[in-house]
Amino acid sequence: MKRIALLPVLLVVFLAPSLMAQSDDYNHAEVGAFVDYFNLGRTSPNINFVGIGGRAAFNVHRNTQIEAEMSYDFKRDFTSTFSNGFTTQLVTTRLRTLHALFGPKFQTSGPFRVFGTFKVGLVNFSVSDQDAIPGFRGALGGVTGGDTKADIYPGGGVEGFWGPFGLRVDVGDEIYFDDGARNNLKITFGPQFRF
């Protein structure tokens, strides 16, 4: 019985070096999905949006990728306090955000990586009472005619890979421009696949 319990430990010890050696075999491109948190700091009170997104990247060098991503944030409820200080009300915002970013990602090598990125793109603010999928389609259609702002995203994070599968977390400042720079915290987390 002890030998059977010892077998998985021995497999990990003997196979780990070969898995690490193969990690560069899967280092040409990446695709991933993520959950994002976006703190819209300009509103009062701040609205914390949660959404989903996807990204794709290809290597131009061992430590440099060109990456594109898009995410859509769902409608949110927030608490509004009236001027008398005692009355509160739960309010559903009809505001939705669509983010599209593109730029380089500079990373270390190996199965666990630290990276930095600087992307440019746009954020679209749309108002809708539709559900998620029709709201997303409406936001895409409204990019050219809606309330779309240019933005930049300096950020960084870590990712760990086990063969072709990995997990990634990013933290950055999505800065859009509307009568000056507007700073907004953005955090993403999700799986990555490299090949």
Buried (B, 14 or more C-beta within 10 A) or exposed (E): EEEEEEEEEEEEEEEEEEEBEEBEEBBEBBBBBBEBBBBBBEEEEEBEBEBBBBBBBEBEEEEEBBBBBBBBBBBBEBEEEEEEEEEEEEEEBEBBBBBBBBBBBBBEEEBEBEBBBBBEBBBBBBBBEBEBEEBBEBBBEBBEEBEBBEBBBEBBBBBBBEBBEBBBBBBBBBBBEEEEEBEBBBBBBBEBBBE
